[in-house]
Structure formats: C-alpha cells, structure tokens
Amino acid sequence: MLDAAFLALREILSPPFRGVLMKSLALTIGLLAALWIALVWLIAAWVAIPWAWLDAAFSILTGLGIVVGLGFLIAPVTALFAGLFLDDIAELVETTHYPADPVGHSLPLRRAIPTALKFLGVVILVNAVALPLVLVLGFGFLVFLAANAYLLGREYFELTALRHYDAATVRRLRRSHSARIFSAGLLIAAFLAMPVVNLLAPLFATAFMVHVYKRVARGQP
C-alpha cells in the first residue's frame, strides 16, 4: 500500500502529469478563491457593527472561520474535479506501469455525470455532519478522518474500477476488499488533511487508486 502511495507521489510531479497538474491546480485555487471572495462580500454586505474595535475583532474571527471552512471544502472540491481528470490520469498510469494489461475505457457522460454528482453530494453531506463534531468534540477530527477515508476510498475505487468492469462487479470487488480500500482511503484522507499539499489531492488519489485497483483485480476472472 505504501509503495503504491510513494509511486503515485512521484508520478504526479513527473513531466507527463504536468499539464493535468496545472489545470487541476488552476481550477481548485480558482474555485476556492471565488468562494472566499463571495463569503467576504456577503459578510461585509449583511453585517454592520458600529464600534470599530468590535468590527475589527469580528473581521478577524470571520476571516479565520472562512479559512477553516475552506479547508474542509477541499474534499468536496476534490470530488468535483476527480471526474474531470480521472480518465486522463488513469490512462497515463495504466499505459506507463501496466502496458500488458488492457487499458480501461472512459466512462460515458450518462454514467460519469451522475456518479460524480453522487460522489460530490455524499462528501458534502458527510463533511457537513463531521465539521460540528470537529469543532465541538475532542475526537471530532478522528470522525472526520474516518468518514472521509470510507467515502474517498469507496468512490475513487469505484470510479477507477468502472473503467474496466460493470457496476455490479465493481461493488462485489469493493465489498470483497473493503479493508484494503478503506486503508487506501485513509491515506487519501490524510493527504487531504495537509494544508497546501492537499491541492494535489485529485491527482494523487487517482494515480494511487489505479495502483490499488490493479492489486485488487489480480486473479479476478
């Protein structure tokens, strides 16, 4: 598992990945910046405090709150962009490291769009529930990490495996190897928890899960 993670880390910084890397970074940073500007504007437009010292304190606190909130939005943003770059990244990994294996097929839009939207919705819902636990309970971060490990492992595995198998077979594979896939999701969730580095999460998670899938698929009919 760890060797696959280190291999994925080396790959996302290699020349073949740089084009996808630049597009992923630009879109992720652009979306987060747009959310930042929108939230700051809304707060400034709707909240008026007559006392200067209190207004300054409120601005500092809301600024910190927005930073924390955007940090938790990294997972949903990753979910959103995973579908955009998954096929390009998966194909690069497969052709580079598994040339003897059949290359997976890109998901048709009628399957890719509902799958990506379902992934995005579930991640947002779980993180919305986990965020109050992180702020209120001492062990909330563990809940957040475990929830994202399950979701990210499950959804990235399914998105990768659907390039090769039908949905029923993918579900059977996921259930048969649930412990390994959860462990892979835990590494992805830990990667997401690292500030700045987590901007590379869509590329790392996809490349990593291709290697995990290949190990899971060995010996399957």
ZARO-850219 format. One record per residue (C-alpha): residue number from 0; z, x, y; residue in three letters. Coordinates in steps of 0.02 Angstrom, whole numbers, plus 32768, in hexadecimal, padded with zeros to 4 digits. Each point is the difference from the previous one (the first is absolute). Layout:
N
+-----+------+------+------+---------+
! num !   zz !   xx !   yy ! residuo !
+-----+------+------+------+---------+
! NUM !    Z !    X !    Y !     ALA !
...
+-----+------+------+------+---------+
//
This chain:
221
+-----+------+------+------+---------+
! num !   zz !   xx !   yy ! residuo !
+-----+------+------+------+---------+
!   0 ! 8000 ! 8000 ! 8000 !     MET !
!   1 ! 8030 ! 8088 ! 807C !     LEU !
!   2 ! 7F66 ! 8068 ! 7FD7 !     ASP !
!   3 ! 7F94 ! 7F69 ! 802A !     ALA !
!   4 ! 805C ! 7FEB ! 80A5 !     ALA !
!   5 ! 7FE7 ! 80B7 ! 8031 !     PHE !
!   6 ! 7F4A ! 7FF5 ! 7FCE !     LEU !
!   7 ! 7FE8 ! 7F66 ! 806E !     ALA !
!   8 ! 8054 ! 805A ! 8093 !     LEU !
!   9 ! 7F89 ! 8093 ! 7FF1 !     ARG !
!  10 ! 7F6B ! 7F8B ! 7FF3 !     GLU !
!  11 ! 801E ! 7F9A ! 809D !     ILE !
!  12 ! 7FF5 ! 809E ! 806A !     LEU !
!  13 ! 7F64 ! 8044 ! 7FA8 !     SER !
!  14 ! 7F53 ! 7FFC ! 8054 !     PRO !
!  15 ! 7FBA ! 7F6B ! 7F9C !     PRO !
!  16 ! 8090 ! 7F93 ! 803C !     PHE !
!  17 ! 7FFE ! 8031 ! 80B8 !     ARG !
!  18 ! 7F87 ! 7F78 ! 8037 !     GLY !
!  19 ! 8067 ! 7F78 ! 7FAE !     VAL !
!  20 ! 809F ! 8053 ! 8041 !     LEU !
!  21 ! 7FC5 ! 7FFA ! 80B4 !     MET !
!  22 ! 7FCC ! 7F49 ! 7FF4 !     LYS !
!  23 ! 80A4 ! 7FCF ! 7FAE !     SER !
!  24 ! 8069 ! 805C ! 8082 !     LEU !
!  25 ! 7F9C ! 7FB7 ! 8091 !     ALA !
!  26 ! 8011 ! 7F4D ! 7FC1 !     LEU !
!  27 ! 80B9 ! 8010 ! 7FD3 !     THR !
!  28 ! 8033 ! 8052 ! 80A4 !     ILE !
!  29 ! 7F91 ! 7F88 ! 8062 !     GLY !
!  30 ! 804E ! 7F66 ! 7FB1 !     LEU !
!  31 ! 80B2 ! 803F ! 8016 !     LEU !
!  32 ! 7FDC ! 802F ! 80B5 !     ALA !
!  33 ! 7FB7 ! 7F54 ! 8022 !     ALA !
!  34 ! 809B ! 7FAE ! 7FB5 !     LEU !
!  35 ! 8070 ! 8071 ! 806B !     TRP !
!  36 ! 7FA5 ! 7FD1 ! 80A0 !     ILE !
!  37 ! 8001 ! 7F47 ! 7FD5 !     ALA !
!  38 ! 80BB ! 7FFE ! 7FDA !     LEU !
!  39 ! 802E ! 8061 ! 809D !     VAL !
!  40 ! 7F95 ! 7F8B ! 806A !     TRP !
!  41 ! 804C ! 7F64 ! 7FB3 !     LEU !
!  42 ! 80B1 ! 803E ! 801B !     ILE !
!  43 ! 7FDB ! 8032 ! 80B4 !     ALA !
!  44 ! 7FAB ! 7F59 ! 8023 !     ALA !
!  45 ! 8086 ! 7F91 ! 7FB5 !     TRP !
!  46 ! 80A3 ! 805D ! 801F !     VAL !
!  47 ! 803D ! 801A ! 80B3 !     ALA !
!  48 ! 80AA ! 8050 ! 8022 !     ILE !
!  49 ! 803A ! 8007 ! 80B5 !     PRO !
!  50 ! 8077 ! 8094 ! 7FEC !     TRP !
!  51 ! 7FA9 ! 80A9 ! 7FFD !     ALA !
!  52 ! 807C ! 8057 ! 7F8D !     TRP !
!  53 ! 7FFB ! 7F73 ! 7F81 !     LEU !
!  54 ! 7F43 ! 7FF8 ! 800A !     ASP !
!  55 ! 7FF6 ! 80BC ! 7FDC !     ALA !
!  56 ! 8076 ! 7FF0 ! 7F6C !     ALA !
!  57 ! 7FA0 ! 7F6C ! 7FBD !     PHE !
!  58 ! 7F5B ! 8060 ! 800F !     SER !
!  59 ! 8047 ! 8093 ! 7F9F !     ILE !
!  60 ! 8045 ! 7F91 ! 7F76 !     LEU !
!  61 ! 7F62 ! 7F99 ! 7FF0 !     THR !
!  62 ! 7F98 ! 809F ! 7FFD !     GLY !
!  63 ! 8068 ! 8043 ! 7F6F !     LEU !
!  64 ! 7FF4 ! 7F58 ! 7FA9 !     GLY !
!  65 ! 7F43 ! 8000 ! 800F !     ILE !
!  66 ! 7FF6 ! 80B0 ! 7FB8 !     VAL !
!  67 ! 806B ! 7FCB ! 7F6A !     VAL !
!  68 ! 7F9A ! 7F61 ! 7FEA !     GLY !
!  69 ! 7F5A ! 805E ! 8004 !     LEU !
!  70 ! 8045 ! 8078 ! 7F80 !     GLY !
!  71 ! 801A ! 7F70 ! 7F88 !     PHE !
!  72 ! 7F50 ! 7FC2 ! 8025 !     LEU !
!  73 ! 7FB5 ! 809D ! 7FB4 !     ILE !
!  74 ! 8003 ! 7FB0 ! 7F53 !     ALA !
!  75 ! 7FA1 ! 7F62 ! 8035 !     PRO !
!  76 ! 7F84 ! 8069 ! 8064 !     VAL !
!  77 ! 7FE8 ! 806D ! 7F66 !     THR !
!  78 ! 7FE0 ! 7F62 ! 7F9B !     ALA !
!  79 ! 7F7F ! 7FC6 ! 807E !     LEU !
!  80 ! 7F9D ! 80A3 ! 7FFF !     PHE !
!  81 ! 8010 ! 8021 ! 7F46 !     ALA !
!  82 ! 7F72 ! 7F87 ! 7FDB !     GLY !
!  83 ! 7F90 ! 8050 ! 8083 !     LEU !
!  84 ! 8008 ! 80B0 ! 7FBA !     PHE !
!  85 ! 8033 ! 7FE8 ! 7F4A !     LEU !
!  86 ! 7F52 ! 8004 ! 7FB4 !     ASP !
!  87 ! 7FC8 ! 809A ! 8062 !     ASP !
!  88 ! 809D ! 8061 ! 7FD3 !     ILE !
!  89 ! 8006 ! 7FC7 ! 7F4B !     ALA !
!  90 ! 7F4A ! 8030 ! 7FE5 !     GLU !
!  91 ! 801C ! 80AD ! 8049 !     LEU !
!  92 ! 8096 ! 801E ! 7F8D !     VAL !
!  93 ! 7FA8 ! 7FBC ! 7F67 !     GLU !
!  94 ! 7F60 ! 8064 ! 8016 !     THR !
!  95 ! 8060 ! 80A0 ! 802A !     THR !
!  96 ! 8086 ! 7FFE ! 7F78 !     HIS !
!  97 ! 7FBB ! 7F8B ! 7F7B !     TYR !
!  98 ! 7F44 ! 801F ! 7FFC !     PRO !
!  99 ! 7FF3 ! 7FD3 ! 7F48 !     ALA !
! 100 ! 804B ! 7F54 ! 801C !     ASP !
! 101 ! 7F9E ! 7F69 ! 803F !     PRO !
! 102 ! 8010 ! 7FEB ! 80BC !     VAL !
! 103 ! 8054 ! 7F5E ! 8034 !     GLY !
! 104 ! 7FA4 ! 7F74 ! 8057 !     HIS !
! 105 ! 8029 ! 7FCB ! 80B1 !     SER !
! 106 ! 8054 ! 7F57 ! 800A !     LEU !
! 107 ! 7F8E ! 7F76 ! 803F !     PRO !
! 108 ! 8037 ! 7FB2 ! 80A4 !     LEU !
! 109 ! 802D ! 7F5B ! 7FAD !     ARG !
! 110 ! 8085 ! 805E ! 7F9B !     ARG !
! 111 ! 802C ! 808D ! 8079 !     ALA !
! 112 ! 802A ! 7F93 ! 8097 !     ILE !
! 113 ! 8078 ! 7F85 ! 7FA8 !     PRO !
! 114 ! 8053 ! 8092 ! 7FA5 !     THR !
! 115 ! 801A ! 8063 ! 80A0 !     ALA !
! 116 ! 8040 ! 7F67 ! 805F !     LEU !
! 117 ! 8079 ! 7FD6 ! 7F73 !     LYS !
! 118 ! 803E ! 80B4 ! 8000 !     PHE !
! 119 ! 8018 ! 7FFD ! 80BD !     LEU !
! 120 ! 805C ! 7F59 ! 7FFD !     GLY !
! 121 ! 8077 ! 8031 ! 7F75 !     VAL !
! 122 ! 802A ! 80A8 ! 8052 !     VAL !
! 123 ! 8023 ! 7FAC ! 80A8 !     ILE !
! 124 ! 806D ! 7F7C ! 7FAE !     LEU !
! 125 ! 8069 ! 807B ! 7F9C !     VAL !
! 126 ! 8015 ! 8077 ! 8093 !     ASN !
! 127 ! 8033 ! 7F6E ! 8070 !     ALA !
! 128 ! 808B ! 7FD9 ! 7F83 !     VAL !
! 129 ! 802F ! 80B7 ! 7FE6 !     ALA !
! 130 ! 800A ! 802F ! 80B8 !     LEU !
! 131 ! 809D ! 7F99 ! 8027 !     PRO !
! 132 ! 8052 ! 804B ! 7F65 !     LEU !
! 133 ! 7FDA ! 80AF ! 803E !     VAL !
! 134 ! 8050 ! 7FD9 ! 80A9 !     LEU !
! 135 ! 8097 ! 7FA1 ! 7FBE !     VAL !
! 136 ! 802B ! 8048 ! 7F56 !     LEU !
! 137 ! 8027 ! 80B4 ! 7FD6 !     GLY !
! 138 ! 7F91 ! 7FFD ! 7F66 !     PHE !
! 139 ! 7F73 ! 7FA2 ! 8057 !     GLY !
! 140 ! 7F8D ! 8097 ! 8001 !     PHE !
! 141 ! 800B ! 8008 ! 7F42 !     LEU !
! 142 ! 7FCB ! 7F49 ! 7FF8 !     VAL !
! 143 ! 7F70 ! 8026 ! 8076 !     PHE !
! 144 ! 7FCB ! 8098 ! 7F98 !     LEU !
! 145 ! 800A ! 7FA5 ! 7F59 !     ALA !
! 146 ! 7FA1 ! 7F68 ! 8041 !     ALA !
! 147 ! 7F74 ! 806B ! 8046 !     ASN !
! 148 ! 7FFC ! 806A ! 7F62 !     ALA !
! 149 ! 7FE1 ! 7F66 ! 7F97 !     TYR !
! 150 ! 7F80 ! 7FB4 ! 8076 !     LEU !
! 151 ! 7FA0 ! 809D ! 802A !     LEU !
! 152 ! 7FFC ! 803E ! 7F4D !     GLY !
! 153 ! 7FC6 ! 7F58 ! 7FC0 !     ARG !
! 154 ! 7F7C ! 7FDD ! 8083 !     GLU !
! 155 ! 7FB6 ! 80AF ! 800B !     TYR !
! 156 ! 7FF5 ! 8008 ! 7F43 !     PHE !
! 157 ! 7FAA ! 7F57 ! 7FF8 !     GLU !
! 158 ! 7F86 ! 802C ! 808C !     LEU !
! 159 ! 7FD4 ! 80A3 ! 7FA6 !     THR !
! 160 ! 7FF6 ! 7FB8 ! 7F50 !     ALA !
! 161 ! 7F96 ! 7F6A ! 8037 !     LEU !
! 162 ! 7F73 ! 807D ! 801C !     ARG !
! 163 ! 7FF9 ! 8013 ! 7F42 !     HIS !
! 164 ! 804C ! 7F66 ! 7FAD !     TYR !
! 165 ! 8009 ! 7F44 ! 8017 !     ASP !
! 166 ! 809C ! 7FB4 ! 804F !     ALA !
! 167 ! 804F ! 7FCA ! 7F5A !     ALA !
! 168 ! 7FF1 ! 80AE ! 7FB5 !     THR !
! 169 ! 8046 ! 804E ! 809F !     VAL !
! 170 ! 8099 ! 7F90 ! 7FF8 !     ARG !
! 171 ! 801B ! 802D ! 7F49 !     ARG !
! 172 ! 7FF4 ! 80BA ! 8028 !     LEU !
! 173 ! 8079 ! 7FEC ! 8092 !     ARG !
! 174 ! 8081 ! 7FA7 ! 7F95 !     ARG !
! 175 ! 7FF0 ! 807E ! 7F73 !     SER !
! 176 ! 801C ! 8094 ! 8075 !     HIS !
! 177 ! 8073 ! 7FAE ! 8080 !     SER !
! 178 ! 807F ! 808D ! 8003 !     ALA !
! 179 ! 7F7D ! 8086 ! 8024 !     ARG !
! 180 ! 7FAD ! 7F94 ! 8085 !     ILE !
! 181 ! 80A7 ! 7FDC ! 8053 !     PHE !
! 182 ! 8025 ! 80BC ! 8003 !     SER !
! 183 ! 7F58 ! 801D ! 8052 !     ALA !
! 184 ! 8028 ! 7F78 ! 807E !     GLY !
! 185 ! 80A6 ! 8055 ! 8024 !     LEU !
! 186 ! 7FA5 ! 80A0 ! 8030 !     LEU !
! 187 ! 7F8A ! 7F9E ! 8070 !     ILE !
! 188 ! 8092 ! 7FA4 ! 8051 !     ALA !
! 189 ! 805A ! 80A6 ! 801E !     ALA !
! 190 ! 7F61 ! 8045 ! 804F !     PHE !
! 191 ! 7FFB ! 7F67 ! 8072 !     LEU !
! 192 ! 80B4 ! 8020 ! 8034 !     ALA !
! 193 ! 7FD3 ! 80A9 ! 804F !     MET !
! 194 ! 7FD4 ! 7FED ! 80B9 !     PRO !
! 195 ! 7F53 ! 803C ! 8038 !     VAL !
! 196 ! 7FD3 ! 8039 ! 7F4F !     VAL !
! 197 ! 7FFA ! 7F49 ! 7FCD !     ASN !
! 198 ! 7F62 ! 7FEB ! 8066 !     LEU !
! 199 ! 7FA8 ! 8053 ! 7F6D !     LEU !
! 200 ! 8048 ! 7F81 ! 7F87 !     ALA !
! 201 ! 7F5F ! 7F9C ! 7FDC !     PRO !
! 202 ! 7FA5 ! 809D ! 7FC8 !     LEU !
! 203 ! 8091 ! 804B ! 7FA0 !     PHE !
! 204 ! 802C ! 7F5D ! 7FA8 !     ALA !
! 205 ! 7F4D ! 7FDF ! 7FC9 !     THR !
! 206 ! 7FDB ! 80B0 ! 7FC3 !     ALA !
! 207 ! 80A9 ! 8009 ! 7FA8 !     PHE !
! 208 ! 7FEA ! 7F58 ! 7FAB !     MET !
! 209 ! 7F54 ! 8030 ! 7FBE !     VAL !
! 210 ! 8052 ! 8090 ! 7FA2 !     HIS !
! 211 ! 808B ! 7F8C ! 7FC3 !     VAL !
! 212 ! 7F81 ! 7F7F ! 7FC7 !     TYR !
! 213 ! 7F9D ! 8084 ! 7FA0 !     LYS !
! 214 ! 809E ! 8032 ! 7FA3 !     ARG !
! 215 ! 802A ! 7F4A ! 7FDB !     VAL !
! 216 ! 7F4F ! 7FD7 ! 7FC7 !     ALA !
! 217 ! 7FF7 ! 808D ! 7F81 !     ARG !
! 218 ! 7FF5 ! 7FB9 ! 7F52 !     GLY !
! 219 ! 7FDE ! 7F4F ! 803D !     GLN !
! 220 ! 7F71 ! 7FA6 ! 7FA6 !     PRO !
+-----+------+------+------+---------+
//
